[in-house]
Amino acid sequence: MKSTRDYDNAPSKRRLKTKPVLVALSVLLVGNLLWFIAWLIPNDTNKNNDSEEVASVAGKVITKEQWMASMESVYGKEVLLDMVNAEVMEAAAKEYKIKVTDAEVDLELALIRSTQEGASLQAYDEEVVRKDVRSRLILEKVLAKDIVIEDDAIKEFYDNNKNLYNTSTSYRTSVIYVSTDAEANEVVKELENGSSFEGLARERSADASSASLGGDIGYVSEGNESVDEALVSAVKNIDKGKWSNPIALGDGRFAVLMVKSVFEGQSFSYADVKGHIRRELALDQLPQSVTQEAFWKEFDADWVYSE
């Protein structure tokens, strides 16, 4: 059986597989959003919070109960599924004596940031990402634990794919996109006068997707084809917490970027990635995909959506 990772068929020179991480993270992000909203709602025991008015339109009231019920109907099942799966994986780790170290999580994160998908990690908190990577690693280790992979095969794969394990420096980047150089200069002036980058991005950026996230475009690194070349080139010259001068983009727009954090590139040795490669080769031998739900019965997992 295969895990949910998206593997290429070629035995060597394979690209890193990170798409399932991003899918799971989207669920985690929604979960975090719901918890944050719930935290914002006052807990007043002196009145019926369920009937509390949260909005009104033309005199028609929308209550907290209606609001929360609507969110649950849209997101509730996916969020609860993720929570149950995380607990199932922790139970599996205990049962099968599986250990996931911080170093292993760090390695996976470094490999994710250095790929094209790194630019798609918008608005994901680092701790949320780490928890998801840990859960995925437990699943993969359980699936691969009884598959024998010879050291010679692992070493051959490493020698043929060393470029995968030499990661570029990656930059957590936020960008404000505008139509003209004059607008970009106005943005820089407002930043110099103390305006918030996130606030300006939401207010002025012409890119709706990143604007809604305060300008966050995820991780940018050398060779990233999903981000304008001018941004990839400029980001290397901006210090952490600082912003750029106006940057002319290939599509005729202009941008001001800010570097939020920097993760230095690394060269991972054979010893560093031996376990990672062994797991990749072992999972390639499984005949079909396996998700965390396959372990629910074993660990007596149940939920309100059971049929």
PEKA-V487150 format. One record per backbone hydrogen bond with DSSP energy under -0.5 kcal/mol. NH is the residue of the N-H (numbers start at 0). CO is the residue of the C=O. E is the energy in kcal/mol with one decimal. If there is no record, write none. Layout:
nh:NH co:CO e:E
nh:NH co:CO e:E
//
This chain:
nh:1 co:287 e:-9.9
nh:6 co:4 e:-0.9
nh:17 co:15 e:-0.7
nh:20 co:17 e:-0.8
nh:21 co:17 e:-1.4
nh:22 co:18 e:-2.0
nh:23 co:19 e:-2.3
nh:24 co:20 e:-2.4
nh:25 co:21 e:-1.6
nh:26 co:22 e:-1.1
nh:27 co:23 e:-2.1
nh:28 co:24 e:-2.9
nh:29 co:25 e:-1.7
nh:30 co:26 e:-2.3
nh:31 co:27 e:-2.6
nh:32 co:28 e:-2.3
nh:33 co:29 e:-2.4
nh:34 co:30 e:-2.4
nh:35 co:31 e:-2.3
nh:36 co:32 e:-2.5
nh:37 co:33 e:-2.6
nh:38 co:34 e:-2.1
nh:39 co:35 e:-1.9
nh:40 co:36 e:-1.2
nh:43 co:41 e:-1.0
nh:44 co:42 e:-0.7
nh:46 co:43 e:-1.2
nh:48 co:46 e:-1.1
nh:50 co:47 e:-1.0
nh:51 co:48 e:-1.6
nh:53 co:61 e:-2.8
nh:54 co:61 e:-1.4
nh:56 co:59 e:-2.4
nh:59 co:56 e:-2.6
nh:60 co:58 e:-0.6
nh:61 co:54 e:-3.2
nh:62 co:60 e:-0.5
nh:63 co:51 e:-2.6
nh:64 co:49 e:-2.4
nh:66 co:62 e:-2.3
nh:67 co:63 e:-3.0
nh:68 co:64 e:-2.2
nh:69 co:65 e:-2.1
nh:70 co:66 e:-2.2
nh:71 co:67 e:-2.5
nh:72 co:68 e:-2.2
nh:73 co:69 e:-1.5
nh:74 co:70 e:-3.3
nh:75 co:70 e:-0.8
nh:75 co:71 e:-1.3
nh:76 co:71 e:-0.6
nh:78 co:74 e:-2.4
nh:79 co:75 e:-2.5
nh:80 co:76 e:-2.4
nh:81 co:77 e:-2.0
nh:82 co:78 e:-2.0
nh:83 co:79 e:-2.7
nh:84 co:80 e:-2.6
nh:85 co:81 e:-2.1
nh:86 co:82 e:-1.8
nh:87 co:83 e:-2.6
nh:88 co:84 e:-2.4
nh:89 co:85 e:-1.8
nh:90 co:86 e:-2.1
nh:91 co:87 e:-2.3
nh:92 co:88 e:-2.3
nh:93 co:89 e:-1.8
nh:94 co:90 e:-2.5
nh:95 co:91 e:-2.8
nh:96 co:93 e:-0.6
nh:97 co:92 e:-2.5
nh:104 co:100 e:-1.9
nh:105 co:101 e:-2.7
nh:106 co:102 e:-2.1
nh:107 co:103 e:-2.2
nh:108 co:104 e:-2.5
nh:109 co:105 e:-2.3
nh:110 co:106 e:-2.2
nh:111 co:107 e:-2.2
nh:112 co:108 e:-2.7
nh:113 co:109 e:-1.3
nh:114 co:111 e:-1.6
nh:117 co:114 e:-1.4
nh:118 co:115 e:-1.3
nh:119 co:116 e:-1.9
nh:120 co:117 e:-1.3
nh:121 co:119 e:-2.1
nh:123 co:120 e:-0.7
nh:124 co:122 e:-0.6
nh:128 co:124 e:-2.2
nh:129 co:125 e:-2.3
nh:130 co:126 e:-2.1
nh:131 co:127 e:-1.9
nh:132 co:128 e:-2.5
nh:133 co:129 e:-2.4
nh:134 co:130 e:-2.0
nh:135 co:131 e:-2.4
nh:136 co:132 e:-2.5
nh:137 co:133 e:-2.1
nh:138 co:134 e:-2.0
nh:139 co:135 e:-2.4
nh:140 co:136 e:-2.5
nh:141 co:137 e:-2.4
nh:142 co:138 e:-2.2
nh:143 co:139 e:-2.0
nh:144 co:140 e:-1.0
nh:144 co:141 e:-0.5
nh:146 co:143 e:-1.5
nh:147 co:145 e:-0.5
nh:148 co:146 e:-0.5
nh:152 co:149 e:-0.6
nh:153 co:149 e:-1.6
nh:154 co:150 e:-2.8
nh:155 co:151 e:-2.2
nh:156 co:152 e:-2.1
nh:157 co:153 e:-2.3
nh:158 co:154 e:-2.6
nh:159 co:155 e:-1.9
nh:160 co:156 e:-0.9
nh:160 co:157 e:-0.9
nh:163 co:160 e:-1.8
nh:164 co:161 e:-1.4
nh:165 co:162 e:-1.1
nh:166 co:164 e:-0.6
nh:166 co:265 e:-2.4
nh:169 co:262 e:-2.6
nh:170 co:219 e:-2.6
nh:171 co:260 e:-2.4
nh:172 co:170 e:-0.7
nh:172 co:217 e:-2.6
nh:173 co:257 e:-2.6
nh:174 co:214 e:-2.9
nh:175 co:255 e:-2.6
nh:176 co:174 e:-0.5
nh:177 co:253 e:-2.9
nh:183 co:179 e:-1.8
nh:184 co:180 e:-2.3
nh:185 co:181 e:-1.8
nh:186 co:182 e:-2.1
nh:187 co:183 e:-2.2
nh:188 co:184 e:-2.2
nh:189 co:185 e:-2.2
nh:190 co:186 e:-2.2
nh:191 co:187 e:-2.4
nh:192 co:188 e:-1.3
nh:193 co:190 e:-1.7
nh:194 co:189 e:-2.6
nh:199 co:195 e:-2.4
nh:200 co:196 e:-2.5
nh:201 co:197 e:-2.2
nh:202 co:198 e:-1.8
nh:203 co:199 e:-3.6
nh:204 co:199 e:-0.6
nh:204 co:200 e:-1.5
nh:205 co:176 e:-3.0
nh:207 co:205 e:-0.8
nh:210 co:206 e:-2.5
nh:211 co:207 e:-1.9
nh:212 co:209 e:-1.0
nh:213 co:210 e:-1.8
nh:214 co:209 e:-3.4
nh:215 co:212 e:-1.1
nh:216 co:172 e:-2.8
nh:217 co:172 e:-0.5
nh:218 co:117 e:-2.7
nh:219 co:170 e:-2.3
nh:221 co:168 e:-0.6
nh:223 co:220 e:-1.8
nh:224 co:222 e:-0.8
nh:226 co:223 e:-0.8
nh:230 co:227 e:-0.9
nh:231 co:227 e:-1.9
nh:232 co:228 e:-2.4
nh:233 co:229 e:-2.0
nh:234 co:230 e:-2.6
nh:235 co:231 e:-0.6
nh:236 co:233 e:-2.0
nh:237 co:234 e:-1.3
nh:240 co:258 e:-3.8
nh:241 co:238 e:-2.2
nh:243 co:256 e:-2.2
nh:246 co:254 e:-2.5
nh:248 co:252 e:-2.8
nh:251 co:248 e:-1.6
nh:253 co:177 e:-2.6
nh:254 co:246 e:-1.8
nh:255 co:175 e:-1.9
nh:257 co:173 e:-3.0
nh:258 co:241 e:-1.8
nh:259 co:171 e:-3.3
nh:259 co:257 e:-0.6
nh:260 co:171 e:-1.0
nh:262 co:169 e:-3.0
nh:263 co:261 e:-0.6
nh:265 co:166 e:-0.5
nh:267 co:164 e:-3.2
nh:267 co:265 e:-0.6
nh:272 co:268 e:-1.7
nh:273 co:269 e:-1.1
nh:276 co:272 e:-2.8
nh:277 co:273 e:-2.6
nh:278 co:274 e:-2.0
nh:279 co:275 e:-2.0
nh:280 co:276 e:-2.7
nh:281 co:277 e:-2.3
nh:282 co:278 e:-2.6
nh:283 co:279 e:-1.4
nh:284 co:280 e:-0.5
nh:284 co:281 e:-1.3
nh:285 co:282 e:-1.2
nh:289 co:1 e:-2.5
nh:293 co:290 e:-1.6
nh:294 co:291 e:-2.3
nh:295 co:292 e:-1.4
nh:298 co:294 e:-1.6
nh:299 co:296 e:-1.3
nh:300 co:295 e:-2.7
nh:305 co:302 e:-1.6
//
